[in-house]
């Protein structure tokens, strides 16, 4: 058998068919070997409601007749039109559906994503998957497969997709195991390809490199597959925007990334210096559009209706919203995708301005907590993996990782004026979000009750903002993109 991992586009049956035909032409020394593809190699994944569309599924079944190619028998799986999946074997005799097939004279059981299947009387178990990346998921999938293979005493074949589609990023890492859970062959993480028995590739990459790879693949594929020319972002002189710019450069190349600094009267000289330093380190286009006079115009316009009201966050948010207007104008004019630079900690507690710094079409780090983001940036500052196609050794000045974060919306303002220190905030948020802990449980873990209640209230009060936010790369087991389901209107 041959195993392959491909990077299909959801719904692109013709384009995905070409990828399958390419795979069928690889490894000519293994003629007659069956090619095992991941689930949904023809349709792409995730499909959303396309998986239930009768017209789309009719086209899928028509296209199955064209999958067999180059004399290569092919095994994959397609949606069943009712929320599940059906394995299909394609050869010179036609299209065959089911969970048990005879391949090379041997009986094989086929499961989609480790769904239960009868393995009795089988010589091998084949698992066709489309499993997106989550931190730690690669190792867990391998260990689960090894345990499964040794328990059923059968060799096991596992195939997985590669690539980014919307919020999901698939890491690949397909492999074959013997009945004792030992490697027969495997494909690398994060790369498309086809492997035969003599093409062993090991070891895989590990954390934090896998997270960096997921982020760059997620951004790169979102831009390429959706036809954007490049990306654009506001470069504030702060940490988050610098990290997003670096991810974009590693994903797309410096020539596809444009940064804009929009200083207000509260922007510090240090921020101006840091933003320029990041742009030079990354080699990206860097524009400066001052907003001091523009903010003053808005305040003058609003003065008659604001008469008698004290200055508050309204005026602060005017700055963020004006920046959003300028960035969206550049995005419209030049066809670049605007990146939102907010992290998961800020997204969780609503520390962002609707129609301001939340403007944009994709949010690379919205599933990355602030403290984890710092650690990831430190790793990239100290590492340059061979797969990165540039010579950038350091992505940002070290002081961006160590200085106190600030939105610079008023004199001397710091994030910790409104929020607990990020180490405390993230620890509490992870208990609430990832572990579904209640207030009492978090307090029992040693956190101040008033702080815990503050974070809990902010988390649930900010639902209306999150639901309007841009999608981003899913990294955790519970991102806000599809894994978190709380109503906006509630009393908790």
Order of alpha helices (4+ residues) and beta strands (2+ residues): beta-alpha-beta-alpha-beta-beta-beta-beta-beta-beta-alpha-beta-beta-beta-beta-beta-beta-alpha-beta-alpha-beta-alpha-beta-alpha-alpha-beta-alpha-alpha-alpha-alpha-alpha-alpha-alpha
